[in-house]
Amino acid sequence: MTTVDSSLLAPAAPGGTRPGGGRRRGFGTLLAVDLWERFSFFGMAAILVLYLTASPERGGLGMAPQTATAVFAGYMSLNFMAGLPGGWLADRLLGARRAVMAGGVLIASGHAVLTLPATAALYGGLLLIVAGTGLAKPSLAAMVAAVSDEREGPGRGGREAAFSLFYLCIQVSALIAPLVTGLLAEKVAWHLGFAAAAFGMAAGLVQFSLGLRSFGEVGRHPARPLGREEALRAVRRTAAVLAAGAVAATAAATAGVLGINGVLACLGLVTIALPFAYLRSLRKVRGGLGGFTALMAASSAFWMIFAQSGSVLGLFAERHTDRDVFGFEVPAGWFQSAHPLFVLLVAPLTTRLWRRAGARADVPVKFSGALAAAGTSFLLMAVAALLAQRGPVGPYWLLLVYLLFSCGEIALAPAGLALAASVAPPGWTGRFLAVNGLFGAVGVVVGGQLFRLTAVLPLPLYFLLLGVVVLAVGAAVGLGADRLRRSGAVAAAGATARAGA
């Protein structure tokens, strides 16, 4: 976590600047929109796997836990991956403002479709949400970077401070959303929980529309408008990709291998290969990306563990945790609110820690610490799962795990976003932020596929193996910190990243 410049929310001086020279027009509006967008996201994440695994008698789809977890991981990874085409459309065609509006409409529509009591509505609604998230999230992040204080030189760090403030404030939505959707879904009707998520995104769109005047020229036009020849070339390439995908899908369907497991396996392979292939293509516009690539790849190990909060840990809360409180059975989805609550409580302490550490708390150090926290959390889950073989365990096991998740996220996530924004050349911010999301998708989809091992491995052994692997990755980042600091892109962004400490 970084220190936050409270003047980011201070009234703007005439002309849209704060005293001191940094722009902040529209920052409060962007924060409010992201609060509502995160309400819909976290509300959905809290109940999706529980809905998929619930029996038809309880209104669910009755999926096996391994399949439901893989579907959840596929959905989450697509949310990350969609930022790549979404960021491109915002940078080259729509502009950030239009991308946020269009994305919000798609997200709200997707949640509305999920309220329909039909199995076919599930995948249609999820795809709409994915498309909308791909447009909205990179564009919101790019607009935050544009309106945040970007004073040059060491000792400032306004961009990372702005992203840190975002991460801190959206925890309010992450705290409330599972409580609302979890209660409605588990105690009333599943589809009512999805409706609450749709309402959250619709409210965000209203907030964004009312605050458009505060942005000035920020996000009004594409950062690098698409020329006619480039547009024609993009249309041809898109048509070729879609045609190839249609042919492959038709062939797979004809051969009888186009089941959900086959689709998820293909998605996993694409997810893992895409960020590395895309970064290779970016070398023509930004050299020295070796250290940046290594850190992004390491971050995927953190997200591999973190993203299982809404799936594996949600199922553990439902099936292996004592949830009785004075005769009231706490909805399993409510445990998802523990993480943002801990973020809000721990963030001030972490801020002091980074401030005291000074320049020593740079990006490699934060990444290494976050990975250590994530790996340790799954070692604890291995102990909890072992004890659960004799009966339900107390809720304090999950609460401690969520505390470690919180410490890891507030160290890694803002630093990763700020690093990606800092290494991006002018006009490429949305796409470099999307790269950060692509590596998150790698972790999510790998974790979802690895959970299939629980069909042959005891749950305690599953948690133990993943925890050891992530601890090893964190140790590798820590041992290689000096080499990473000397990498071109990381060194160039180091002043900004360290300045927030």
Secondary structure, 3 states (H helix, E strand, C coil): CCCCCHHHHCCCECCCECCCCCECCCHHHHHHHHHHHHHHHHHHHHHHHHHHHCCHHHCCCCCCHHHHHHHHHHHHHHHHHCHHHHHHHHHHHHCHHHHHHHHHHHHHHHHHHHCCCCHHHHHHHHHHHHHHHHHHHHHHHHHHHHHCCCCCCCCCCHHHHHHHHHHHHCHHHHHHHHHHHHHHHHHCCHHHHHHHHHHHHHHHHHHHHHCHHHHCCCCCCCCCCCCHHHHHHHHHHHHHHHHHHHHHHHHHHHHCCCCHHHHHHHHHHHHHHHHHHHHHHHCCCCCCCHHHHHHHHHHHHHHHHHHHHCCHHHHHHHHHECCEECCEECCHHHHHHHHHHHHHHHHHHHHHHHHHHHHHCCHHHHHHHHHHHHHHHHHHHHHHHHHHCCCCECCHHHHHHHHHHHHHHHHHHHHHHHHHHHHCCCCCHHHHHHHHHHHHHHHHHHHHHHHHHHHCCCHHHHHHHHHHHHHHHHHHHHHCHHHHHCCHHHHHHHHHHHHCC
